[in-house]
Amino acid sequence: MGNIIASKCRICNFENTFKYGGNRFDYQTNCPVPAINIETEEFENVNYKIEINNPKYKFYSDKELKGDNEENNTFGNFNLELNSVNNYCPKCKNFAFDFRIKFFTD
């Protein structure tokens, strides 16, 4: 089951909403995840199934983009896991980008 996740930086107030994980009928071919495009340094929502080996992206499931989760919940999707707090913010470059589930998709 996929999610719609809202994100917001506690420092610069950068915010967006993104899809995380596929749905019941397409999860084997579609797995949208948050990522940083290392060429543009911008946040993107990309299909992990297609972009898994693309060196152009760093995924928020990678340790490089995670800060201390402070024992908060994580958001899992098969072998991918997102921290709910203290993620890397693409705008201000601090680890103050927080995620919260807005709603579940089917």
Residue, then its C-alpha position, 0 to 999 in steps of 0.5 A: m500500500g502506498n502513501i501520500i507524505a507531506s514534508k516540511c523543513r523546520i528551518c526554512n519552511f520548504e515543503n511539498t507532498f510526494k507519493y511513497g510506494g506503489n499501489r495494490f495493482d502496480y507495486q511490482t513496476n511502480c514504486p515512487v520514492p523521494a530522492i535528491n537529483i545530484e545534478t540539480e540538487e532538487f527534490e524529486n519523486v522518482n520510480y525506484k523500480i526504474e531508477i534504482n541504479n541511476p547514479k543521478y539520484k540519492f534516495y531518502s532511504d539512503k543513510e546520507l540523507k538521514g539524520d537522527n530519527e530520535e526514536n520516531n516512527t519510520f515509514g517502510n516500503f518493502n526494503l526501503e525505509l524513511n525517517s520521519v524527522n531530521n532528513y536532509c532539506p534540499k533548500c537550506k541543506n540542513f537535517a531538519f526536513d520532516f515527513r508525515i503521512k497525509f493519507f494511504t493509497d490503495 
